[in-house]
Amino acid sequence: MWYIFCSSTARRIIEGVCRPTVKDGLLEDRPRQGGFIRKYTLQDILEIYDLREVTAGLCARYAALNMTNKDFMELHDKIVDYSRAKITPDIISNFHISLLSFNIGLIRDPEETVREHREIIDSLRAGNSVNAENLMREHIRKSREVLARRMQAQE
């Protein structure tokens, strides 16, 4: 992959280290060319949003069924902590890092998304699993639609 004038031992070490990243689809191994960071297409990004919509919605449903008062207190404490952070690795998932690498930044107005987050939390607190899932899915879907329009306009 990435080697210039490396011994065969060094080459095997580098290839071994990079193999999981290639397997995960983050790097492409091109024969006789080396390793390249994968370029995401609009379709790739929209597919990620589709998967995120389903998984986040399902997580919200399960959370509404299983969260205790103590869980809500811990959630509140975390939100307060995160609001003071400049950039906190714990809240930036691989998906968010991917978006930042595209220089996309914020997709929607924070006032709108904060309102949606509050509605989701209210549904979680009420134990309304169906509504929590639907609100979460709608939240992700709206961002996906805005992102798709923005990226198609740039093409």
C-alpha positions as CSV (number, residue, x, y, z in Angstrom):
1,M,0.0,0.0,0.0
2,W,2.1,3.0,1.2
3,Y,5.6,2.1,0.7
4,I,8.5,3.5,-1.2
5,F,11.9,1.7,-0.8
6,C,10.6,-0.3,2.1
7,S,11.9,-3.7,3.0
8,S,9.5,-6.6,2.6
9,T,9.2,-6.8,6.4
10,A,8.2,-3.1,6.6
11,R,5.8,-3.5,3.7
12,R,4.0,-6.4,5.4
13,I,3.7,-4.5,8.6
14,I,2.2,-1.5,6.8
15,E,-0.2,-3.7,4.9
16,G,-1.2,-5.5,8.0
17,V,-1.9,-2.2,9.8
18,C,-3.9,-0.8,6.9
19,R,-5.9,-4.0,6.1
20,P,-8.7,-3.4,8.6
21,T,-9.2,0.1,7.3
22,V,-9.4,-1.3,3.7
23,K,-11.9,-3.9,5.0
24,D,-14.0,-1.2,6.6
25,G,-14.1,0.7,3.3
26,L,-12.3,3.8,4.5
27,L,-9.3,3.1,2.3
28,E,-9.0,1.7,-1.2
29,D,-6.1,-0.6,-2.1
30,R,-5.4,-0.1,-5.8
31,P,-3.0,-2.7,-7.3
32,R,0.3,-1.2,-8.3
33,Q,-0.8,2.3,-7.2
34,G,-1.1,2.1,-3.4
35,G,-3.7,3.0,-0.8
36,F,-6.1,5.9,-1.2
37,I,-8.7,7.4,1.1
38,R,-12.1,6.5,-0.1
39,K,-14.1,9.2,-1.8
40,Y,-17.7,9.3,-0.8
41,T,-20.3,10.0,-3.4
42,L,-23.6,11.7,-2.8
43,Q,-25.3,8.3,-3.0
44,D,-22.9,6.9,-0.3
45,I,-23.8,9.8,2.0
46,L,-27.5,9.5,1.4
47,E,-27.3,5.8,2.1
48,I,-25.5,6.5,5.4
49,Y,-28.4,8.8,6.3
50,D,-30.9,6.1,5.5
51,L,-29.2,3.7,7.8
52,R,-28.8,6.4,10.5
53,E,-32.5,7.2,10.3
54,V,-33.4,3.5,10.9
55,T,-30.9,2.8,13.7
56,A,-31.3,6.1,15.5
57,G,-35.1,5.7,15.4
58,L,-34.9,2.2,16.8
59,C,-32.5,3.3,19.5
60,A,-34.9,6.1,20.5
61,R,-37.8,3.5,20.7
62,Y,-35.7,1.2,22.9
63,A,-34.5,4.1,25.1
64,A,-38.1,5.3,25.6
65,L,-39.0,1.8,26.9
66,N,-35.9,1.3,29.1
67,M,-34.7,4.7,30.4
68,T,-35.1,5.4,34.1
69,N,-35.2,8.7,36.0
70,K,-31.5,8.2,36.8
71,D,-30.8,7.7,33.1
72,F,-32.5,11.1,32.4
73,M,-30.4,12.8,35.0
74,E,-27.2,11.4,33.5
75,L,-28.4,12.4,30.1
76,H,-29.0,15.9,31.3
77,D,-25.5,16.1,33.0
78,K,-23.9,14.9,29.7
79,I,-25.7,17.6,27.7
80,V,-24.6,20.2,30.1
81,D,-21.0,18.9,29.9
82,Y,-21.0,18.8,26.2
83,S,-22.4,22.3,25.8
84,R,-19.2,23.6,27.5
85,A,-16.9,21.6,25.2
86,K,-15.2,23.2,22.2
87,I,-14.8,19.9,20.5
88,T,-15.4,16.6,22.3
89,P,-14.3,13.4,20.7
90,D,-16.9,11.5,22.6
91,I,-19.8,13.2,20.8
92,I,-18.2,13.2,17.4
93,S,-19.0,9.8,15.8
94,N,-17.3,8.5,12.7
95,F,-20.3,9.8,10.8
96,H,-19.8,13.3,12.0
97,I,-16.1,13.2,11.2
98,S,-17.0,12.1,7.7
99,L,-19.3,15.1,7.3
100,L,-16.6,17.4,8.6
101,S,-14.2,16.0,6.1
102,F,-16.6,17.1,3.4
103,N,-16.6,20.6,4.9
104,I,-20.4,20.4,5.1
105,G,-20.7,21.9,8.6
106,L,-24.1,22.4,10.1
107,I,-26.8,21.0,7.9
108,R,-29.8,22.7,9.4
109,D,-30.5,25.7,11.7
110,P,-29.7,24.8,15.3
111,E,-32.9,26.4,16.5
112,E,-34.9,23.9,14.5
113,T,-32.8,20.9,15.5
114,V,-32.7,21.8,19.2
115,R,-36.5,22.0,19.1
116,E,-36.6,18.6,17.5
117,H,-34.2,17.2,20.1
118,R,-36.4,18.6,22.9
119,E,-39.4,16.8,21.4
120,I,-37.5,13.6,21.2
121,I,-36.4,13.9,24.8
122,D,-40.0,14.6,25.9
123,S,-41.1,11.4,24.2
124,L,-38.3,9.5,25.8
125,R,-39.3,10.9,29.2
126,A,-43.0,10.0,28.6
127,G,-42.0,6.5,27.6
128,N,-43.7,6.9,24.3
129,S,-41.5,4.6,22.2
130,V,-43.4,4.9,18.9
131,N,-43.4,8.7,19.0
132,A,-39.7,8.8,20.0
133,E,-38.8,6.6,17.1
134,N,-40.9,8.6,14.6
135,L,-39.5,11.9,15.8
136,M,-35.9,10.6,15.6
137,R,-36.5,9.3,12.1
138,E,-38.1,12.5,11.0
139,H,-35.2,14.5,12.5
140,I,-32.6,12.5,10.5
141,R,-34.7,12.5,7.4
142,K,-35.0,16.3,7.3
143,S,-31.2,16.6,7.5
144,R,-30.8,14.0,4.8
145,E,-33.2,15.9,2.5
146,V,-31.4,19.3,3.1
147,L,-28.0,17.7,2.6
148,A,-29.1,16.0,-0.7
149,R,-30.5,19.3,-2.1
150,R,-27.3,21.2,-1.1
151,M,-25.0,18.6,-2.6
152,Q,-27.0,18.2,-5.8
153,A,-26.9,22.0,-6.3
154,Q,-23.1,21.9,-6.0
155,E,-22.8,19.3,-8.8
